[in-house]
Every structure is written in C-alpha cells, then in structure tokens.
C-alpha cells in the first residue's frame, strides 16, 4: 500500500507519536514498529493535507466575515476564526 493510501487510526497516530517522542520509558509494543516509516510518511502527508484544507477554510471564512453585514454572523465567524495568522494585514 502506498503512503497516500494508508488510513491511520487514532491509536496508530498515538503509537507513532510515542515512537518519535522523547519519553523512551513509554514506548509502544515492539510489534508496532512494523511499517513505522510508511505510517510516519502517511501521517505527515495527512497533516500537510489538513493544514492546506484549514488554510483554505480560514480564507473562505475570512472572506465571508468581511463581506457580511450581520453583526451576529460576524461574531460567530470571529469566534471560529480566532486570531489572524502571523503575516496577515
């Protein structure tokens, strides 16, 4: 299975975090080393994809926020958006 096709469960992501973390006293069982690099690459790919989706969602919500005149909708969007990312004017 290619990296992009791997579906990682929350448990598997947790195991990857343990293996790549700094707490060597809390490692998962040895059999979880199987496909470690493939799953790590898949997790990083999924993270990159989610970041791109979040950036696009944030840009869309920002457009709605500035176009809309309703103060109630603006308050809801502002709560969902949070502070603007660094570098936005």
C-alpha positions as CSV (number, residue, x, y, z in Angstrom):
1,X,0.0,0.0,0.0
2,X,1.4,3.4,-0.9
3,X,1.8,6.1,1.7
4,X,-1.1,8.2,0.4
5,X,-3.5,5.3,0.7
6,X,-2.7,4.4,4.3
7,X,-5.6,5.2,6.7
8,X,-4.2,5.8,10.2
9,X,-6.4,5.2,13.3
10,X,-6.1,7.5,16.3
11,X,-4.3,4.6,18.1
12,X,-1.7,4.3,15.3
13,X,-1.1,8.0,15.3
14,X,-0.6,7.8,19.1
15,X,1.9,5.0,18.7
16,X,3.8,7.0,16.1
17,X,3.9,9.9,18.5
18,X,5.3,7.6,21.2
19,X,8.0,6.2,18.9
20,X,9.1,9.6,17.7
21,X,8.7,11.3,21.1
22,X,11.3,11.9,23.8
23,X,9.8,9.7,26.5
24,X,11.6,6.4,26.0
25,X,10.1,4.9,29.1
26,X,6.7,4.9,27.5
27,X,7.3,3.1,24.1
28,X,4.5,1.1,22.4
29,X,5.0,-2.7,22.0
30,X,7.8,-3.8,19.6
31,X,5.3,-5.2,17.0
32,X,4.2,-1.6,16.3
33,X,7.5,-1.0,14.6
34,X,6.1,-2.8,11.6
35,X,5.5,-0.2,8.8
36,X,6.7,2.6,11.1
37,X,8.3,4.6,8.3
38,X,5.4,4.1,5.9
39,X,2.9,5.1,8.5
40,X,5.0,8.1,9.6
41,X,5.2,9.4,6.0
42,X,1.4,8.8,5.6
43,X,0.7,10.8,8.9
44,X,2.9,13.7,7.7
45,X,1.1,13.7,4.3
46,X,-2.3,13.7,6.1
47,X,-1.1,16.6,8.3
48,X,0.1,18.6,5.3
49,X,-3.3,18.0,3.6
50,X,-5.2,19.0,6.7
51,X,-3.1,22.2,7.0
52,X,-3.9,23.1,3.4
53,X,-7.6,22.5,4.0
54,X,-7.6,24.6,7.1
55,X,-5.8,27.4,5.3
56,X,-8.5,27.3,2.5
57,X,-11.3,27.2,5.1
58,X,-9.8,30.1,7.0
59,X,-9.5,32.1,3.8
60,X,-13.1,31.4,2.9
61,X,-14.4,32.2,6.4
62,X,-12.4,35.5,6.3
63,X,-14.0,36.5,3.0
64,X,-17.5,35.8,4.5
65,X,-16.6,37.7,7.6
66,X,-15.6,40.9,5.8
67,X,-18.4,40.7,3.2
68,X,-21.2,40.1,5.6
69,X,-23.1,42.9,7.3
70,X,-24.7,40.9,10.0
71,X,-23.0,41.5,13.4
72,X,-24.3,38.2,14.7
73,X,-22.7,36.3,11.8
74,X,-19.5,38.3,12.3
75,X,-19.3,37.5,16.0
76,X,-19.8,33.7,15.2
77,X,-17.1,33.8,12.5
78,X,-14.7,35.7,14.6
79,X,-15.1,33.2,17.4
80,X,-14.4,30.3,15.0
81,X,-11.5,32.0,13.2
82,X,-9.7,33.2,16.3
83,X,-6.7,35.5,16.0
84,X,-5.4,36.1,12.4
85,X,-2.3,34.2,11.4
86,X,1.0,35.9,11.5
87,X,1.7,37.9,8.4
88,X,-1.9,38.8,7.7
89,X,-2.6,42.5,7.5
